[in-house]
Amino acid sequence: MIYLSSTIGFGEAFVSLFTFFPLTAFVLLVVGVLLVLIEMFRYAKNIFLITGGILLFAGVLLSVIAFPHPATIFFLLLFLAAILLVADLFRLRLQKRGWLFQALRLAVSEETEFAETYEFLADAFGIAITNIEKTGKIEINDIAFSVFSDKFIPQGAVVQIEAVDGEKIFVKMVE
């Protein structure tokens, strides 16, 4: 079996964690974390998440077989959890920032006199705040819009902007 021997400089405890670490386990863990991170930032119907989870499990299992010390297992799992937690917090921050920019753009567009059309809403998602029977109201990022629909849409349903014709917004229910 090939072992990875390295001195990273993050402290003796961290270096000792990977001193006699099997190279295959290290590669499985790195690829597993990368696949899980890809799934976090680009949704792919859980394909990367499941594959990454299996690779992470296999990497941890190989590590346990090669070096079955409880402290090593604990620090390895803690290290993986910390990486995934930081990545998830980063993703949530970016997602919130995107929502704020989109809400600001919608608010500015609503207040601008020369915003004659609602083309910027194309393919956006919202929530029906009234029953939509030919006409009704939806909310997108805390901003209400009057909309039209050919079909009945109940209050609280998720809708998507289907088309925009001048100042008329046409929606369809997302199923």
N, C-alpha and C positions, 0 to 999 in steps of 0.2 A: 504494500500500500504506500502511496506517495503522501508525504506530510508537508505541510506548509510551515515554514519557520520564518518568522519575521519580527523585526523590532520597529514598531510604529512610532513610539515616543509618547503615547497617551498615558503612560503610567505603567508601572510594573504589573499591576493586576490585569490590566487590559491586554498587555503583551503576553502574559502567561496564559491568558484564555486561548490565544491562537498559536502558542508556541508549538505544540504537538498536535495541531488540528489537521485532520485528514483533508487533503486538497479537494477530493471529490465532494466532501460535505461542505467545504467552503464555497465551491462553485455552485452547488445546489442551493445553498442559502442565498447567495448573491443573486442568482437568476430568479429564485423564488420571490425575493423582495422586489426586484425590478418588475416582475410580472404583476405583483400585487399593486405596486405604485402606478403602473400603466393603467390598470383597471380603475384605480382611484381617480385618475385625472381624465381618462377617456373611457367611458362606459362601453363595454363590448359584450354585453349579455353574460357576464360572469365567467367568460371563457378564461381570461387571464387570471382572475381571482381564484378559480378552482385549480388551474394548473399551477399557479404560484403557491397556493396553499399545500398542494401535494408535494411540490419540490421543497418547501420549507419543512414540512413534516419529515420528508426523507432525509434532509440535511441534518435536522436535529437528531433523528434516529441514528444516522451514521456517526454523529458526534458522541452520542451516548454509548454506542457500541465500542468506539475507539477509546474513549476516555470517560468511564462511567462515574466520575466524581460528582456528587450532588451540587457542589458549589459551581462547577463548570456549567452544568445544565441550567442552574438558576441564572447565572450571569448571561449565558447565551440567550435564554428566553427573555430576560430583562432587556438586553441589548436590542433584540429584534422588536420587542414591543415598543421600545423607545423610538426606534427608527420609524415604525409604522404610525405611532401617535404623532410625532412631529410632522410627518408627511400629511396626515389627515388634518391636523390643525392648519397647516399651510394651505391645503386644498380648500378648507372651509373659509379661510380668510380671503382667498382669491375669489371664491364663489360669492361671498358677501360683498366684496368690493365690486364685482360685476353687477350684482343686483342694484347696488347704490348708483353706479354709473348709468344703468339702464333706467332706473327710476328718475334720476336727475334729467336724463335726456327726454323722457316722456313728459316730465313736469314742465320743462322749458318749452317743449314742442306744443304743449297744451296752452301755455300762456302767450306764445308768440302770435302776433297779429297776422303775420304772413305765412303761417302754417295752414295753407288752404286744403291740404289733403292729409290723410292719415296713412300714407304709404309706408311710413316707418314702422307701422304696426303689423305689416305682412308676416304671417306665420307665427305671431306671438300667441302665448297662452294666457288665459285668464279664468276667472270664476264668475258664473252667472249670479248676480246679486238680486235678480228678480226672475220670475218665470218669463221665458222668452216665447211669446206666441206672436209670431211675425216680427214684433219689436220687443225690446227689453233693454236691460242694462247689465253690463259686465264690469268687472274691476280687474285692472292690470296694474300691479305695483301701487296699490292704494289710490288709483285714479279711475274714476267711473267714466264709462263710455256708453253712449246709446248705440245699439246694434240691431241688425236685422237677421232673421233666419227663416228658411222655408219650412222647417220642422220645429215642433215643440221641444223646448229645452227646459228642464226643471231647474229651479233655484238651487244653487250650490254645486251644479255640474261644472266640470272642467270643459272649457271651450277653447277652440283655436280660431284665429282670424283666417277666414277662407279667402276673402277677397276684399279689396277696398276700391270703391268707385266714388271719387271725389270726397264728399264728406260722409258717405254711407259706408258702414263697416258691416260686412257679412260674416257670420260665424257659423261653426258647426261644432256639435258636441264630440268630445274626445271619448272614445270607448276603451 
